[in-house]
Amino acid sequence: MRIGVFICHCGTNISGVVDVVKLAESISHYPGVVISKENKYMCSDPGQNLIKSAVKEYNLDRIVVASCTPKLHENTFRACLEDLGLNPYMLEIANIREQCSWVHSDNPELATKKAEDLIKMAIARVRFAKELTCSKVTIERRALVIGGGVAGIQSALDIANAGYHVTLVERTPSIGGRMAQLDKTFPTLDCSACILTPKMVEANRHHLIKILTYSEVEEVSGFVGSFEVTIRMKSRSVEMKKCTGCGMCQSKCPVKVDSEFDEGLSKRRAIYMPFPQAVPNIPVIDRANCRYFLEKKCGVCKKVCPSDAIDYDQEDTILKEKFGSITIATGFDLFDHSAYGEYGYGKLKNVITSIQYERLVNSSGPTGGHIIRPSDGKEAKKVAFISCVGSRDNKMGKPYCSKVCCMYTAKHALLLKEHVPDAEAYIFYIDIRAAGKNYEEFVYRVQENYRVKYIRGRVSKIFEEGDNLIVRGFDTLSGESIEMEFDLVVLAVGVIPRKDSDSFARMLNISLDANHFVGELHPKLAPVEKNTPGIFLSGSCQYPRDIPESVAMAGAAAVKSLSLFAKEFLTSEPMISEVNTSICTGCLNCKNICPYRAINEEEIKDLDGKIRIVAKVNETICRGCGTCVASCPSQCINLKGVSNEQILAAIEAL
Amino acid sequence: MIRNGISQTLALEIEKRTKINVFGCYQCGKCSAGCVFSYLMDTPPHLLMRLIQLDMREKALSSNTFWGCGACVTCSFRCPREIDVLRVINTVRSIAIEERVLSRNNSLKDVPIFNEIFMNNIIGNEHVNEFLLGANFNLKSLKFFKDISLLPVLYKKDKLTARKKASTRNIKKIVEGLKGNNGI
């Protein structure tokens, strides 16, 4: 056994605290260590060449590198060993930067002592290192995209245009998502539907994209390259092949329900298409409100349908498919402002949310583009827009900035002026966050050309007086109290995670961040990846995103899927559990505790011919978390690369 | 003009007394917007917070914010940064009283006089004695004939003589406990 130890200065990150030269000298006398060297930067080319030449010169068979965390450069040094023809797992890293020099800069002497201990432990571990090899896994070259908003549609298109099959799953009856609800888009004032619908149609016509609307992902198992996904296609009660989308059914249906698409500002029928440009252009029956399903009466839609497409007996279809990658594009919900007592508990009729305002100003919306008050239908002449409702508010548990509200509020005020030229618009804000291409200029335009009054101060109370609303605020720039009467108040409600994000995360076995958005693998260097390989993020499920950002993320997530599909095969992680079947008692504690469902039971024949049950690890599913190792009462499960004997040796070396 | 940097002695003093970190305040103005007495103040609550952040000690202690404050707690209740604004205001009042700093604005000059007499009255008698309170206030504020027409009413209700002193120990204990960060 010939061990080489290589100690890194990391500039002065390590050597500024730890006496590296002395350390290299003392370690070189350690039993088993053939050579011990230090270098300014071990990860640099000269540093790696130093390792390579030392391995050749001293005929080393395993090495210890004392440097930064293995998260950063373990792969660098493994590759270095591979170049030399050694097994890359004959390597141990002693983390003497994050776990020593950075945290003990106040006591260099003890830090040097600790660094020595850490290296000694690494040497003890490397003594028991075994050669490990990766196995090859095939890839299912089909992508699943969850969520049919603009992020999901773009991701699906990008993957499909590269020549791979995509399944796009959408929960509502139509794809389009939030963007379909919007009127104009900032800062260019493009009509939102006009730029979105061509993409929806393109996705629908694409021969490699399968769109499953009114469907939900129910179960996900498996791993990168072959996820096994169960999708429930809820029954539309309308046969998709027969329906021509004529709309006769929804014009005759007698039941009226609040429209989700118009945010409760209009009524839809029990059989409905959410909006005229819906893709697919096929209605669904909302069984919870349909008179046929509630009372077994009515049946008007079936009678009037000219193509006999209504099928009341249709059942949910369960689809089980395999996918190589999953892109999450589940989008966002909006903050429920009834939590604010001072803003009327959501009970003041003329206090509406920003998304309701989008529907109001939309020419195909419930009012045909007239900005009228919900209470009496009078045109709104004086409107207050209030930003940061349910964002930047620790009291409401939403400390983060919702990011898009400053811009859409400026747009809302501009649209008011465009629709009602003699109207007055007031925006109550705390800070204006307009960091984006042409965003700041847009806000200036709203202030200078449209003369929208910006008042810097959060509103403290909204209450009714007669027909109108009184807004009590404060202009913090002039120190003036403000109590003004308005026809209409629009609350810029913050973007929040999907309300079912917790159960969704459990189903996919992924983590959420502190605000319950879907957390990314690395905030800077892997913003569209999850810690589960093969799962990618797109759009506002990760954090409030505007349209250009969502589209950019969609492309980035698609590329991650494509680079996966471009590989011939995947290599599995070799540092996984293995069962010593000769001492396994078959208690199967490990099977029950495994978070990845990677352990199953297996029948084996003993030497004396008896058949008994033992645990068996599925090598492709196991992620090497080590939970089973800790749970095994007979210590027969071991984690390759971090075995029990290695850990015990490391402790003994202390 | 701020020239030599900004220290944080006042903020640290408040943090020591109340454990409130005033640097969480981003001056959104919701406290001032909801304050029913802000029209009386030369420095509305959000601006007092700013003065503390900038360590403008004299300006903060000589403001009349804490003499105009009615302690309705609306500011603390609605603060999106969950800062107990009322407690900060009260603490600044305590410091101003301890350091005998006078308001630079004359409009509320009687309030501290009343505050002192009222508190002494409670500490000394356990009850508030309206006659002593009024008489003392009139003397100290040099408004000798203020509310003089109420004397017969007080006489009728037998409020002119001081009540028998009850045990004032408990009251003293409460007041001592409140001292320092509650504006006493």
HADDOCK unambig.tbl for C-alpha pairs under 7 A between the chains (distance, minus, plus):
assign (segid A and resid 393 and name CA) (segid B and resid 80 and name CA) 4.54 0.50 0.50
assign (segid A and resid 393 and name CA) (segid B and resid 81 and name CA) 6.15 0.50 0.50
assign (segid A and resid 394 and name CA) (segid B and resid 80 and name CA) 5.56 0.50 0.50
assign (segid A and resid 394 and name CA) (segid B and resid 81 and name CA) 5.32 0.50 0.50
assign (segid A and resid 394 and name CA) (segid B and resid 82 and name CA) 6.45 0.50 0.50
assign (segid A and resid 395 and name CA) (segid B and resid 80 and name CA) 5.22 0.50 0.50
assign (segid A and resid 395 and name CA) (segid B and resid 81 and name CA) 6.49 0.50 0.50
assign (segid A and resid 395 and name CA) (segid B and resid 82 and name CA) 5.82 0.50 0.50
assign (segid A and resid 430 and name CA) (segid B and resid 28 and name CA) 5.35 0.50 0.50
assign (segid A and resid 457 and name CA) (segid B and resid 28 and name CA) 5.02 0.50 0.50
assign (segid A and resid 457 and name CA) (segid B and resid 29 and name CA) 4.96 0.50 0.50
assign (segid A and resid 457 and name CA) (segid B and resid 30 and name CA) 6.58 0.50 0.50
assign (segid A and resid 458 and name CA) (segid B and resid 28 and name CA) 5.29 0.50 0.50
assign (segid A and resid 458 and name CA) (segid B and resid 29 and name CA) 5.63 0.50 0.50
assign (segid A and resid 458 and name CA) (segid B and resid 30 and name CA) 4.86 0.50 0.50
assign (segid A and resid 459 and name CA) (segid B and resid 30 and name CA) 5.81 0.50 0.50
assign (segid A and resid 459 and name CA) (segid B and resid 33 and name CA) 6.43 0.50 0.50
assign (segid A and resid 460 and name CA) (segid B and resid 30 and name CA) 5.12 0.50 0.50
assign (segid A and resid 460 and name CA) (segid B and resid 33 and name CA) 5.38 0.50 0.50
assign (segid A and resid 460 and name CA) (segid B and resid 34 and name CA) 4.90 0.50 0.50
assign (segid A and resid 461 and name CA) (segid B and resid 34 and name CA) 6.68 0.50 0.50
assign (segid A and resid 472 and name CA) (segid B and resid 33 and name CA) 6.15 0.50 0.50
assign (segid A and resid 472 and name CA) (segid B and resid 34 and name CA) 6.98 0.50 0.50
assign (segid A and resid 473 and name CA) (segid B and resid 33 and name CA) 4.46 0.50 0.50
assign (segid A and resid 474 and name CA) (segid B and resid 29 and name CA) 6.16 0.50 0.50
assign (segid A and resid 474 and name CA) (segid B and resid 32 and name CA) 6.43 0.50 0.50
assign (segid A and resid 474 and name CA) (segid B and resid 33 and name CA) 4.60 0.50 0.50
assign (segid A and resid 476 and name CA) (segid B and resid 29 and name CA) 5.95 0.50 0.50
assign (segid A and resid 481 and name CA) (segid B and resid 33 and name CA) 6.41 0.50 0.50
